[in-house]
């Protein structure tokens, strides 16, 4: 089963946007690079807290990688691999996404577990 996340055009190109708001935080965030959309759980593997310091602020100033603003962990935006900060070698958890012919982005009803790629 899937649920519609948003339409591709609702994501600003070369920026990130938090989605699936729950309380004060978004459960996931999506990054758009042209026609490509990448979706991640909003969960830093360092201490399992949201990455952004304010709404929709997931990327570095130059927009080239994802940053957890709590402890300065830096992640590759396509692989989720942490290359700097307290969780080097760990990964963000990807959310499988598909874009239909109308530009709608679909994700699974059941999101992956936060620690799926970071088992000790």
C-alpha positions in Angstrom: 0.0 0.0 0.0 1.2 3.5 -0.8 0.3 7.0 0.0 0.7 10.2 -1.9 3.4 12.4 -0.5 3.0 15.4 -2.7 3.4 16.6 -6.3 6.9 17.0 -7.7 6.2 20.6 -8.5 5.5 21.3 -4.8 9.2 20.6 -4.1 11.5 23.6 -5.0 14.3 22.5 -7.3 17.7 22.0 -5.6 16.1 22.4 -2.1 14.6 20.2 0.5 11.2 20.2 2.1 9.9 18.5 5.2 6.7 16.5 4.8 4.3 14.4 6.9 4.2 16.9 9.8 3.8 15.2 13.2 3.8 17.6 16.2 6.7 20.0 15.7 8.6 17.9 13.2 8.3 16.4 9.8 8.6 12.6 9.6 10.3 12.7 6.2 12.0 15.2 3.9 12.4 15.2 0.1 15.1 16.7 -2.0 14.5 17.6 -5.6 17.2 17.8 -8.3 15.3 18.4 -11.6 13.1 15.4 -12.3 14.9 13.3 -9.5 13.3 13.2 -6.0 15.0 11.6 -3.0 13.1 11.0 0.2 14.7 10.4 3.6 13.4 9.7 7.1 13.9 12.9 9.2 16.1 11.0 11.7 19.8 11.5 12.4 21.5 8.2 13.1 23.7 9.9 15.8 20.9 10.4 18.4 17.7 9.8 16.5 16.5 13.4 16.4 15.2 15.5 13.5 17.9 17.0 11.3 16.7 20.5 10.6 17.1 23.6 12.9 14.1 25.2 11.4 11.4 24.2 9.0 12.7 22.9 5.7 16.4 23.6 6.5 18.0 20.2 5.8 20.8 21.2 3.3 24.2 22.8 3.7 24.4 26.5 2.7 25.7 25.5 -0.8 22.9 22.9 -1.1 25.4 20.1 -1.9 24.8 17.9 1.2 22.4 17.2 4.1 23.3 18.6 7.5 22.1 17.6 11.0 22.2 21.0 12.6 22.2 19.6 16.2 25.7 18.1 16.0 27.0 19.1 12.5 26.8 15.6 10.9 27.1 15.9 7.1 25.5 13.4 4.7 25.8 12.7 1.0 22.4 13.7 -0.4 22.1 10.8 -2.8 23.4 8.0 -0.6 22.7 9.3 2.9 26.3 8.3 4.0 27.6 10.4 6.9 31.1 11.7 5.9 31.6 14.2 8.7 30.5 14.6 12.3 29.7 12.3 15.2 28.2 9.5 13.1 30.8 9.0 10.3 30.1 5.8 8.4 26.4 5.6 9.3 23.5 6.3 7.0 20.3 8.2 6.8 17.3 5.9 6.1 15.9 6.2 2.6 12.2 6.1 2.0 11.3 4.3 -1.3 9.5 6.8 -3.6 8.1 6.7 -7.1 6.8 9.4 -9.3 3.8 8.6 -11.4 3.1 10.0 -14.9 1.2 12.9 -13.5 4.2 13.9 -11.2 2.7 12.7 -7.9 5.2 11.2 -5.5 4.2 8.0 -3.8 5.8 6.4 -0.7 4.9 3.3 1.3 2.2 3.6 3.9 4.6 2.0 6.4 7.8 4.0 6.7 11.1 2.2 7.3 12.4 1.9 10.9 14.9 4.7 11.9 17.7 2.3 12.6 17.3 0.1 9.5 20.8 0.8 8.1 22.6 1.5 11.4 22.5 -1.7 13.3 25.6 -2.0 15.6 
